Amino acid sequence: MVVDADGALHVLASELARHGVRAGSHLRIVTDTAHAPARRSVRGAFAATAAARDIEDLLAALDDARSERIADVEQRWA
């Protein structure tokens, strides 16, 4: 097996044939790490990724710019 500098993986056909894999077969890499269970909903998926203060700052900035956004929409679509 050879891994190029760009991450491309090359395996000799003879090595694959030794394991019963035919030429042209599609392979995938499987890691030993356990996968997170499949989510049925994305609700709350990013809840812990932003600090509460950052969210408060964003909401305050949106409130401050509300009149500018309304004026822009009215000018474009009026």
MARKOLDREN-885658 format. One record per atom (N, C-alpha, C): residue number from 1; residue in three letters; chain; atom name; y, x, z. Coordinates in nm, 2 decimals. Each point is the difference from the previous one (the first is absolute). Layout:
// residues N
{koltor: NUM, bator: ALA, guba: A, lodren: CA, py: Y, px: X, pz: Z};
...
***
This chain:
// residues 78
{koltor: 1, bator: MET, guba: A, lodren: N, py: -0.12, px: 0.09, pz: 0.00};
{koltor: 1, bator: MET, guba: A, lodren: CA, py: 0.12, px: -0.09, pz: 0.00};
{koltor: 1, bator: MET, guba: A, lodren: C, py: 0.12, px: 0.09, pz: 0.00};
{koltor: 2, bator: VAL, guba: A, lodren: N, py: 0.10, px: -0.04, pz: -0.08};
{koltor: 2, bator: VAL, guba: A, lodren: CA, py: 0.13, px: 0.08, pz: -0.01};
{koltor: 2, bator: VAL, guba: A, lodren: C, py: 0.11, px: -0.10, pz: 0.02};
{koltor: 3, bator: VAL, guba: A, lodren: N, py: 0.10, px: 0.04, pz: 0.08};
{koltor: 3, bator: VAL, guba: A, lodren: CA, py: 0.12, px: -0.08, pz: 0.02};
{koltor: 3, bator: VAL, guba: A, lodren: C, py: 0.12, px: 0.08, pz: -0.05};
{koltor: 4, bator: ASP, guba: A, lodren: N, py: 0.07, px: -0.06, pz: -0.11};
{koltor: 4, bator: ASP, guba: A, lodren: CA, py: 0.11, px: 0.07, pz: -0.06};
{koltor: 4, bator: ASP, guba: A, lodren: C, py: 0.12, px: -0.01, pz: 0.10};
{koltor: 5, bator: ALA, guba: A, lodren: N, py: 0.10, px: 0.08, pz: -0.04};
{koltor: 5, bator: ALA, guba: A, lodren: CA, py: 0.13, px: 0.00, pz: 0.08};
{koltor: 5, bator: ALA, guba: A, lodren: C, py: 0.06, px: -0.14, pz: 0.01};
{koltor: 6, bator: ASP, guba: A, lodren: N, py: -0.01, px: -0.08, pz: -0.11};
{koltor: 6, bator: ASP, guba: A, lodren: CA, py: 0.06, px: -0.13, pz: 0.00};
{koltor: 6, bator: ASP, guba: A, lodren: C, py: -0.09, px: -0.11, pz: 0.07};
{koltor: 7, bator: GLY, guba: A, lodren: N, py: -0.12, px: 0.05, pz: 0.05};
{koltor: 7, bator: GLY, guba: A, lodren: CA, py: -0.08, px: -0.09, pz: 0.07};
{koltor: 7, bator: GLY, guba: A, lodren: C, py: -0.11, px: -0.06, pz: -0.08};
{koltor: 8, bator: ALA, guba: A, lodren: N, py: -0.01, px: 0.04, pz: -0.13};
{koltor: 8, bator: ALA, guba: A, lodren: CA, py: -0.11, px: -0.05, pz: -0.08};
{koltor: 8, bator: ALA, guba: A, lodren: C, py: -0.13, px: 0.05, pz: 0.04};
{koltor: 9, bator: LEU, guba: A, lodren: N, py: -0.10, px: -0.08, pz: 0.00};
{koltor: 9, bator: LEU, guba: A, lodren: CA, py: -0.13, px: 0.04, pz: 0.05};
{koltor: 9, bator: LEU, guba: A, lodren: C, py: -0.10, px: 0.01, pz: -0.12};
{koltor: 10, bator: HIS, guba: A, lodren: N, py: -0.07, px: 0.11, pz: -0.01};
{koltor: 10, bator: HIS, guba: A, lodren: CA, py: -0.10, px: 0.02, pz: -0.11};
{koltor: 10, bator: HIS, guba: A, lodren: C, py: -0.13, px: 0.03, pz: 0.07};
{koltor: 11, bator: VAL, guba: A, lodren: N, py: -0.11, px: -0.07, pz: -0.05};
{koltor: 11, bator: VAL, guba: A, lodren: CA, py: -0.13, px: 0.02, pz: 0.05};
{koltor: 11, bator: VAL, guba: A, lodren: C, py: -0.09, px: 0.03, pz: -0.13};
{koltor: 12, bator: LEU, guba: A, lodren: N, py: -0.08, px: 0.10, pz: 0.01};
{koltor: 12, bator: LEU, guba: A, lodren: CA, py: -0.09, px: 0.03, pz: -0.12};
{koltor: 12, bator: LEU, guba: A, lodren: C, py: -0.10, px: -0.12, pz: -0.02};
{koltor: 13, bator: ALA, guba: A, lodren: N, py: -0.02, px: -0.03, pz: -0.13};
{koltor: 13, bator: ALA, guba: A, lodren: CA, py: -0.09, px: -0.10, pz: -0.03};
{koltor: 13, bator: ALA, guba: A, lodren: C, py: -0.14, px: 0.02, pz: 0.05};
{koltor: 14, bator: SER, guba: A, lodren: N, py: -0.04, px: 0.13, pz: 0.00};
{koltor: 14, bator: SER, guba: A, lodren: CA, py: -0.14, px: 0.03, pz: 0.06};
{koltor: 14, bator: SER, guba: A, lodren: C, py: -0.01, px: -0.03, pz: 0.14};
{koltor: 15, bator: GLU, guba: A, lodren: N, py: 0.11, px: 0.02, pz: 0.08};
{koltor: 15, bator: GLU, guba: A, lodren: CA, py: 0.00, px: -0.03, pz: 0.14};
{koltor: 15, bator: GLU, guba: A, lodren: C, py: -0.01, px: -0.15, pz: 0.02};
{koltor: 16, bator: LEU, guba: A, lodren: N, py: 0.07, px: -0.08, pz: -0.08};
{koltor: 16, bator: LEU, guba: A, lodren: CA, py: -0.01, px: -0.15, pz: 0.01};
{koltor: 16, bator: LEU, guba: A, lodren: C, py: -0.13, px: -0.05, pz: -0.04};
{koltor: 17, bator: ALA, guba: A, lodren: N, py: -0.06, px: 0.06, pz: -0.10};
{koltor: 17, bator: ALA, guba: A, lodren: CA, py: -0.13, px: -0.04, pz: -0.05};
{koltor: 17, bator: ALA, guba: A, lodren: C, py: -0.11, px: 0.03, pz: 0.11};
{koltor: 18, bator: ARG, guba: A, lodren: N, py: 0.02, px: 0.10, pz: 0.07};
{koltor: 18, bator: ARG, guba: A, lodren: CA, py: -0.09, px: 0.03, pz: 0.11};
{koltor: 18, bator: ARG, guba: A, lodren: C, py: -0.01, px: -0.11, pz: 0.10};
{koltor: 19, bator: HIS, guba: A, lodren: N, py: 0.11, px: -0.07, pz: 0.02};
{koltor: 19, bator: HIS, guba: A, lodren: CA, py: 0.00, px: -0.12, pz: 0.09};
{koltor: 19, bator: HIS, guba: A, lodren: C, py: -0.02, px: -0.13, pz: -0.07};
{koltor: 20, bator: GLY, guba: A, lodren: N, py: -0.04, px: 0.00, pz: -0.12};
{koltor: 20, bator: GLY, guba: A, lodren: CA, py: -0.03, px: -0.12, pz: -0.08};
{koltor: 20, bator: GLY, guba: A, lodren: C, py: 0.12, px: -0.07, pz: -0.05};
{koltor: 21, bator: VAL, guba: A, lodren: N, py: 0.11, px: 0.07, pz: -0.02};
{koltor: 21, bator: VAL, guba: A, lodren: CA, py: 0.12, px: -0.06, pz: -0.05};
{koltor: 21, bator: VAL, guba: A, lodren: C, py: 0.01, px: 0.03, pz: -0.15};
{koltor: 22, bator: ARG, guba: A, lodren: N, py: 0.02, px: -0.10, pz: -0.08};
{koltor: 22, bator: ARG, guba: A, lodren: CA, py: 0.01, px: 0.02, pz: -0.15};
{koltor: 22, bator: ARG, guba: A, lodren: C, py: 0.14, px: 0.04, pz: -0.04};
{koltor: 23, bator: ALA, guba: A, lodren: N, py: 0.01, px: 0.07, pz: -0.11};
{koltor: 23, bator: ALA, guba: A, lodren: CA, py: 0.13, px: 0.04, pz: -0.05};
{koltor: 23, bator: ALA, guba: A, lodren: C, py: 0.08, px: -0.12, pz: -0.03};
{koltor: 24, bator: GLY, guba: A, lodren: N, py: 0.13, px: 0.00, pz: 0.03};
{koltor: 24, bator: GLY, guba: A, lodren: CA, py: 0.09, px: -0.12, pz: -0.03};
{koltor: 24, bator: GLY, guba: A, lodren: C, py: 0.00, px: -0.10, pz: 0.11};
{koltor: 25, bator: SER, guba: A, lodren: N, py: -0.07, px: 0.02, pz: 0.11};
{koltor: 25, bator: SER, guba: A, lodren: CA, py: 0.00, px: -0.09, pz: 0.11};
{koltor: 25, bator: SER, guba: A, lodren: C, py: 0.13, px: 0.02, pz: 0.08};
{koltor: 26, bator: HIS, guba: A, lodren: N, py: 0.05, px: -0.11, pz: 0.05};
{koltor: 26, bator: HIS, guba: A, lodren: CA, py: 0.12, px: 0.00, pz: 0.08};
{koltor: 26, bator: HIS, guba: A, lodren: C, py: -0.04, px: 0.02, pz: 0.15};
{koltor: 27, bator: LEU, guba: A, lodren: N, py: 0.07, px: 0.10, pz: 0.06};
{koltor: 27, bator: LEU, guba: A, lodren: CA, py: -0.03, px: 0.03, pz: 0.14};
{koltor: 27, bator: LEU, guba: A, lodren: C, py: 0.12, px: -0.02, pz: 0.08};
{koltor: 28, bator: ARG, guba: A, lodren: N, py: -0.02, px: -0.02, pz: 0.13};
{koltor: 28, bator: ARG, guba: A, lodren: CA, py: 0.12, px: -0.01, pz: 0.09};
{koltor: 28, bator: ARG, guba: A, lodren: C, py: -0.03, px: 0.08, pz: 0.12};
{koltor: 29, bator: ILE, guba: A, lodren: N, py: 0.10, px: 0.05, pz: 0.07};
{koltor: 29, bator: ILE, guba: A, lodren: CA, py: -0.01, px: 0.08, pz: 0.12};
{koltor: 29, bator: ILE, guba: A, lodren: C, py: 0.00, px: -0.10, pz: 0.12};
{koltor: 30, bator: VAL, guba: A, lodren: N, py: -0.10, px: 0.02, pz: 0.08};
{koltor: 30, bator: VAL, guba: A, lodren: CA, py: -0.01, px: -0.08, pz: 0.12};
{koltor: 30, bator: VAL, guba: A, lodren: C, py: 0.02, px: 0.09, pz: 0.12};
{koltor: 31, bator: THR, guba: A, lodren: N, py: 0.09, px: -0.03, pz: 0.09};
{koltor: 31, bator: THR, guba: A, lodren: CA, py: 0.02, px: 0.08, pz: 0.12};
{koltor: 31, bator: THR, guba: A, lodren: C, py: -0.08, px: -0.06, pz: 0.12};
{koltor: 32, bator: ASP, guba: A, lodren: N, py: -0.01, px: 0.08, pz: 0.10};
{koltor: 32, bator: ASP, guba: A, lodren: CA, py: -0.08, px: -0.04, pz: 0.12};
{koltor: 32, bator: ASP, guba: A, lodren: C, py: 0.09, px: -0.08, pz: 0.10};
{koltor: 33, bator: THR, guba: A, lodren: N, py: 0.13, px: -0.01, pz: -0.03};
{koltor: 33, bator: THR, guba: A, lodren: CA, py: 0.08, px: -0.07, pz: 0.10};
{koltor: 33, bator: THR, guba: A, lodren: C, py: -0.02, px: -0.15, pz: -0.02};
{koltor: 34, bator: ALA, guba: A, lodren: N, py: 0.01, px: -0.07, pz: 0.11};
{koltor: 34, bator: ALA, guba: A, lodren: CA, py: -0.02, px: -0.14, pz: 0.00};
{koltor: 34, bator: ALA, guba: A, lodren: C, py: 0.13, px: -0.07, pz: -0.06};
{koltor: 35, bator: HIS, guba: A, lodren: N, py: -0.02, px: -0.10, pz: -0.08};
{koltor: 35, bator: HIS, guba: A, lodren: CA, py: 0.11, px: -0.07, pz: -0.06};
{koltor: 35, bator: HIS, guba: A, lodren: C, py: 0.05, px: -0.11, pz: 0.10};
{koltor: 36, bator: ALA, guba: A, lodren: N, py: 0.12, px: -0.03, pz: -0.01};
{koltor: 36, bator: ALA, guba: A, lodren: CA, py: 0.06, px: -0.11, pz: 0.07};
{koltor: 36, bator: ALA, guba: A, lodren: C, py: -0.06, px: -0.13, pz: -0.05};
{koltor: 37, bator: PRO, guba: A, lodren: N, py: -0.02, px: -0.10, pz: 0.08};
{koltor: 37, bator: PRO, guba: A, lodren: CA, py: -0.05, px: -0.12, pz: -0.05};
{koltor: 37, bator: PRO, guba: A, lodren: C, py: 0.10, px: -0.07, pz: -0.09};
{koltor: 38, bator: ALA, guba: A, lodren: N, py: -0.06, px: -0.07, pz: -0.10};
{koltor: 38, bator: ALA, guba: A, lodren: CA, py: 0.09, px: -0.07, pz: -0.10};
{koltor: 38, bator: ALA, guba: A, lodren: C, py: 0.09, px: -0.10, pz: 0.07};
{koltor: 39, bator: ARG, guba: A, lodren: N, py: 0.12, px: 0.00, pz: -0.04};
{koltor: 39, bator: ARG, guba: A, lodren: CA, py: 0.10, px: -0.10, pz: 0.06};
{koltor: 39, bator: ARG, guba: A, lodren: C, py: -0.01, px: -0.13, pz: -0.08};
{koltor: 40, bator: ARG, guba: A, lodren: N, py: 0.00, px: -0.11, pz: 0.07};
{koltor: 40, bator: ARG, guba: A, lodren: CA, py: 0.00, px: -0.13, pz: -0.06};
{koltor: 40, bator: ARG, guba: A, lodren: C, py: 0.15, px: -0.04, pz: -0.03};
{koltor: 41, bator: SER, guba: A, lodren: N, py: 0.09, px: 0.06, pz: 0.08};
{koltor: 41, bator: SER, guba: A, lodren: CA, py: 0.14, px: -0.03, pz: -0.02};
{koltor: 41, bator: SER, guba: A, lodren: C, py: 0.08, px: 0.13, pz: 0.02};
{koltor: 42, bator: VAL, guba: A, lodren: N, py: 0.12, px: 0.01, pz: -0.06};
{koltor: 42, bator: VAL, guba: A, lodren: CA, py: 0.08, px: 0.11, pz: 0.03};
{koltor: 42, bator: VAL, guba: A, lodren: C, py: 0.10, px: -0.02, pz: 0.11};
{koltor: 43, bator: ARG, guba: A, lodren: N, py: -0.01, px: -0.12, pz: 0.05};
{koltor: 43, bator: ARG, guba: A, lodren: CA, py: 0.10, px: -0.03, pz: 0.11};
{koltor: 43, bator: ARG, guba: A, lodren: C, py: -0.02, px: 0.10, pz: 0.12};
{koltor: 44, bator: GLY, guba: A, lodren: N, py: 0.11, px: 0.06, pz: 0.03};
{koltor: 44, bator: GLY, guba: A, lodren: CA, py: 0.00, px: 0.10, pz: 0.11};
{koltor: 44, bator: GLY, guba: A, lodren: C, py: -0.04, px: 0.13, pz: -0.04};
{koltor: 45, bator: ALA, guba: A, lodren: N, py: -0.03, px: 0.03, pz: -0.13};
{koltor: 45, bator: ALA, guba: A, lodren: CA, py: -0.06, px: 0.13, pz: -0.04};
{koltor: 45, bator: ALA, guba: A, lodren: C, py: 0.10, px: 0.11, pz: 0.03};
{koltor: 46, bator: PHE, guba: A, lodren: N, py: 0.13, px: -0.02, pz: -0.01};
{koltor: 46, bator: PHE, guba: A, lodren: CA, py: 0.10, px: 0.10, pz: 0.01};
{koltor: 46, bator: PHE, guba: A, lodren: C, py: 0.08, px: -0.02, pz: 0.13};
{koltor: 47, bator: ALA, guba: A, lodren: N, py: -0.05, px: -0.07, pz: 0.09};
{koltor: 47, bator: ALA, guba: A, lodren: CA, py: 0.08, px: -0.03, pz: 0.12};
{koltor: 47, bator: ALA, guba: A, lodren: C, py: 0.03, px: 0.12, pz: 0.08};
{koltor: 48, bator: ALA, guba: A, lodren: N, py: -0.08, px: 0.10, pz: 0.01};
{koltor: 48, bator: ALA, guba: A, lodren: CA, py: 0.02, px: 0.12, pz: 0.08};
{koltor: 48, bator: ALA, guba: A, lodren: C, py: 0.06, px: 0.11, pz: -0.08};
{koltor: 49, bator: THR, guba: A, lodren: N, py: 0.04, px: -0.02, pz: -0.13};
{koltor: 49, bator: THR, guba: A, lodren: CA, py: 0.05, px: 0.11, pz: -0.08};
{koltor: 49, bator: THR, guba: A, lodren: C, py: 0.15, px: 0.02, pz: 0.01};
{koltor: 50, bator: ALA, guba: A, lodren: N, py: 0.07, px: -0.10, pz: 0.05};
{koltor: 50, bator: ALA, guba: A, lodren: CA, py: 0.15, px: 0.02, pz: 0.01};
{koltor: 50, bator: ALA, guba: A, lodren: C, py: 0.04, px: -0.02, pz: 0.14};
{koltor: 51, bator: ALA, guba: A, lodren: N, py: 0.10, px: 0.08, pz: 0.04};
{koltor: 51, bator: ALA, guba: A, lodren: CA, py: 0.05, px: -0.01, pz: 0.14};
{koltor: 51, bator: ALA, guba: A, lodren: C, py: 0.09, px: -0.13, pz: 0.01};
{koltor: 52, bator: ALA, guba: A, lodren: N, py: -0.01, px: -0.06, pz: 0.11};
{koltor: 52, bator: ALA, guba: A, lodren: CA, py: 0.08, px: -0.13, pz: 0.02};
{koltor: 52, bator: ALA, guba: A, lodren: C, py: 0.15, px: 0.03, pz: -0.02};
{koltor: 53, bator: ARG, guba: A, lodren: N, py: 0.05, px: 0.11, pz: 0.04};
{koltor: 53, bator: ARG, guba: A, lodren: CA, py: 0.14, px: 0.03, pz: -0.02};
{koltor: 53, bator: ARG, guba: A, lodren: C, py: 0.04, px: 0.01, pz: -0.15};
{koltor: 54, bator: ASP, guba: A, lodren: N, py: -0.09, px: 0.06, pz: -0.08};
{koltor: 54, bator: ASP, guba: A, lodren: CA, py: 0.02, px: 0.01, pz: -0.15};
{koltor: 54, bator: ASP, guba: A, lodren: C, py: 0.01, px: -0.14, pz: -0.06};
{koltor: 55, bator: ILE, guba: A, lodren: N, py: -0.09, px: -0.09, pz: 0.05};
{koltor: 55, bator: ILE, guba: A, lodren: CA, py: 0.00, px: -0.14, pz: -0.06};
{koltor: 55, bator: ILE, guba: A, lodren: C, py: 0.13, px: -0.07, pz: 0.04};
{koltor: 56, bator: GLU, guba: A, lodren: N, py: 0.04, px: 0.02, pz: 0.13};
{koltor: 56, bator: GLU, guba: A, lodren: CA, py: 0.13, px: -0.06, pz: 0.04};
{koltor: 56, bator: GLU, guba: A, lodren: C, py: 0.12, px: 0.06, pz: -0.08};
{koltor: 57, bator: ASP, guba: A, lodren: N, py: 0.00, px: 0.13, pz: -0.03};
{koltor: 57, bator: ASP, guba: A, lodren: CA, py: 0.10, px: 0.05, pz: -0.08};
{koltor: 57, bator: ASP, guba: A, lodren: C, py: 0.00, px: -0.05, pz: -0.14};
{koltor: 58, bator: LEU, guba: A, lodren: N, py: -0.12, px: -0.02, pz: -0.06};
{koltor: 58, bator: LEU, guba: A, lodren: CA, py: -0.01, px: -0.06, pz: -0.13};
{koltor: 58, bator: LEU, guba: A, lodren: C, py: 0.06, px: -0.14, pz: -0.01};
{koltor: 59, bator: LEU, guba: A, lodren: N, py: -0.04, px: -0.08, pz: 0.10};
{koltor: 59, bator: LEU, guba: A, lodren: CA, py: 0.04, px: -0.14, pz: 0.01};
{koltor: 59, bator: LEU, guba: A, lodren: C, py: 0.15, px: -0.01, pz: 0.02};
{koltor: 60, bator: ALA, guba: A, lodren: N, py: 0.06, px: 0.09, pz: 0.08};
{koltor: 60, bator: ALA, guba: A, lodren: CA, py: 0.15, px: 0.00, pz: 0.02};
{koltor: 60, bator: ALA, guba: A, lodren: C, py: 0.07, px: 0.04, pz: -0.13};
{koltor: 61, bator: ALA, guba: A, lodren: N, py: -0.06, px: 0.10, pz: -0.08};
{koltor: 61, bator: ALA, guba: A, lodren: CA, py: 0.06, px: 0.04, pz: -0.12};
{koltor: 61, bator: ALA, guba: A, lodren: C, py: -0.01, px: -0.11, pz: -0.11};
{koltor: 62, bator: LEU, guba: A, lodren: N, py: -0.11, px: -0.08, pz: 0.00};
{koltor: 62, bator: LEU, guba: A, lodren: CA, py: -0.01, px: -0.11, pz: -0.09};
{koltor: 62, bator: LEU, guba: A, lodren: C, py: 0.10, px: -0.11, pz: 0.03};
{koltor: 63, bator: ASP, guba: A, lodren: N, py: 0.02, px: -0.03, pz: 0.13};
{koltor: 63, bator: ASP, guba: A, lodren: CA, py: 0.10, px: -0.09, pz: 0.04};
{koltor: 63, bator: ASP, guba: A, lodren: C, py: 0.14, px: 0.04, pz: -0.04};
{koltor: 64, bator: ASP, guba: A, lodren: N, py: 0.03, px: 0.13, pz: 0.02};
{koltor: 64, bator: ASP, guba: A, lodren: CA, py: 0.13, px: 0.05, pz: -0.04};
{koltor: 64, bator: ASP, guba: A, lodren: C, py: 0.03, px: -0.01, pz: -0.15};
{koltor: 65, bator: ALA, guba: A, lodren: N, py: -0.10, px: 0.01, pz: -0.08};
{koltor: 65, bator: ALA, guba: A, lodren: CA, py: 0.01, px: 0.00, pz: -0.15};
{koltor: 65, bator: ALA, guba: A, lodren: C, py: -0.02, px: -0.13, pz: -0.06};
{koltor: 66, bator: ARG, guba: A, lodren: N, py: -0.03, px: -0.10, pz: 0.08};
{koltor: 66, bator: ARG, guba: A, lodren: CA, py: -0.03, px: -0.14, pz: -0.05};
{koltor: 66, bator: ARG, guba: A, lodren: C, py: 0.11, px: -0.05, pz: -0.09};
{koltor: 67, bator: SER, guba: A, lodren: N, py: 0.12, px: 0.01, pz: 0.04};
{koltor: 67, bator: SER, guba: A, lodren: CA, py: 0.11, px: -0.06, pz: -0.09};
{koltor: 67, bator: SER, guba: A, lodren: C, py: 0.01, px: 0.07, pz: -0.13};
{koltor: 68, bator: GLU, guba: A, lodren: N, py: -0.02, px: 0.14, pz: 0.00};
{koltor: 68, bator: GLU, guba: A, lodren: CA, py: 0.00, px: 0.07, pz: -0.12};
{koltor: 68, bator: GLU, guba: A, lodren: C, py: -0.12, px: -0.04, pz: -0.09};
{koltor: 69, bator: ARG, guba: A, lodren: N, py: -0.11, px: -0.02, pz: 0.05};
{koltor: 69, bator: ARG, guba: A, lodren: CA, py: -0.12, px: -0.04, pz: -0.08};
{koltor: 69, bator: ARG, guba: A, lodren: C, py: 0.02, px: -0.14, pz: -0.06};
{koltor: 70, bator: ILE, guba: A, lodren: N, py: 0.06, px: -0.09, pz: 0.08};
{koltor: 70, bator: ILE, guba: A, lodren: CA, py: 0.03, px: -0.14, pz: -0.05};
{koltor: 70, bator: ILE, guba: A, lodren: C, py: 0.10, px: 0.00, pz: -0.11};
{koltor: 71, bator: ALA, guba: A, lodren: N, py: 0.10, px: 0.08, pz: 0.02};
{koltor: 71, bator: ALA, guba: A, lodren: CA, py: 0.11, px: 0.01, pz: -0.11};
{koltor: 71, bator: ALA, guba: A, lodren: C, py: -0.06, px: 0.06, pz: -0.12};
{koltor: 72, bator: ASP, guba: A, lodren: N, py: -0.09, px: 0.10, pz: 0.01};
{koltor: 72, bator: ASP, guba: A, lodren: CA, py: -0.06, px: 0.06, pz: -0.12};
{koltor: 72, bator: ASP, guba: A, lodren: C, py: -0.09, px: -0.10, pz: -0.07};
{koltor: 73, bator: VAL, guba: A, lodren: N, py: -0.08, px: -0.08, pz: 0.07};
{koltor: 73, bator: VAL, guba: A, lodren: CA, py: -0.09, px: -0.10, pz: -0.06};
{koltor: 73, bator: VAL, guba: A, lodren: C, py: 0.09, px: -0.10, pz: -0.07};
{koltor: 74, bator: GLU, guba: A, lodren: N, py: 0.10, px: -0.05, pz: 0.07};
{koltor: 74, bator: GLU, guba: A, lodren: CA, py: 0.09, px: -0.10, pz: -0.06};
{koltor: 74, bator: GLU, guba: A, lodren: C, py: 0.06, px: 0.05, pz: -0.13};
{koltor: 75, bator: GLN, guba: A, lodren: N, py: 0.04, px: 0.12, pz: 0.00};
{koltor: 75, bator: GLN, guba: A, lodren: CA, py: 0.07, px: 0.06, pz: -0.12};
{koltor: 75, bator: GLN, guba: A, lodren: C, py: -0.10, px: 0.01, pz: -0.11};
{koltor: 76, bator: ARG, guba: A, lodren: N, py: -0.12, px: 0.04, pz: 0.02};
{koltor: 76, bator: ARG, guba: A, lodren: CA, py: -0.10, px: 0.02, pz: -0.10};
{koltor: 76, bator: ARG, guba: A, lodren: C, py: -0.05, px: -0.13, pz: -0.06};
{koltor: 77, bator: TRP, guba: A, lodren: N, py: -0.02, px: -0.10, pz: 0.09};
{koltor: 77, bator: TRP, guba: A, lodren: CA, py: -0.07, px: -0.12, pz: -0.05};
{koltor: 77, bator: TRP, guba: A, lodren: C, py: 0.09, px: -0.13, pz: 0.00};
{koltor: 78, bator: ALA, guba: A, lodren: N, py: 0.12, px: 0.02, pz: 0.03};
{koltor: 78, bator: ALA, guba: A, lodren: CA, py: 0.09, px: -0.12, pz: 0.00};
{koltor: 78, bator: ALA, guba: A, lodren: C, py: 0.05, px: -0.04, pz: -0.14};
***
